[in-house]
Amino acid sequence: MISVGDQFPAYNLTAVDGKPFDDINIDNVFVNISNESFPGKWQVMFFYPKDFTFVCPTEIAAFAELNEDFADRDAQLITASTDTEFTHWAWRKHQEELRDLPIPMLADVKRELTSALGILDQAEGAAQRAVFIIDPDGIVRFSMVTDLNVGRNPKEVLRVLDALQTDELCPCNWSKGDDTIDLQQATAA
C-alpha cells in the first residue's frame, strides 16, 4: 500500500459531479477529474467497496455532512469505487441520502488507481475501505484502511486534517483550538 510521504499516483477518471440533484441531468452529470483538478487544495479521497450496499451510503452521507467543514479548510472531498459512473449515477438517483451529494464520485472501473494505491481487495475485486489525505503538493499525509465491513469516522478524518494543517506537533486526541506541543518547552522540562 502507498505510504505517508509518498506522491499520490496520477489519475484521470470519470466521475458523477458533486452538484445538487436538481442541477444535474444525463447531459452534465459526468465530469473528468484528475489529480490536477484542484490546484492548491488539500484532497481527502475516500474509497468504498461497492454501490448499492449497506455501510457505504452511511459513510458517504456522513462525509457529505462535513463537506462545508472540509471546504473551510481548503480541502476537496472526493469519493471513489470500482463501480462505473453509470452505477454511481443510478445509486445517487435512488438512494435518498446521496441525491444531493456535494462530493464527486470517481469511477475507477479499470482498477488502475486502486491498484496503484495497493487497496484493491483481491477477494472482492473492489476497493478496500480506505481514506487518504493528500496535501496541495500531492503528497500523502495520512492513510487509513478498515475492514470492508467497518465504516470510518469522518469527524476523525477532519480532526487529522486540522492537525496536519497546523504543521506542528499535536498530542493524542488533539482538537482544533487545543494547544500544540512546544518542542523547545518540552525539551527544556
Summary of the structure (lengths in Angstrom):
residues: 189
radius of gyration: 17.1
end to end distance: 38.9
largest distance: 63.7
contacts: 547
relative contact order: 0.20
helix: 30%
strand: 25%
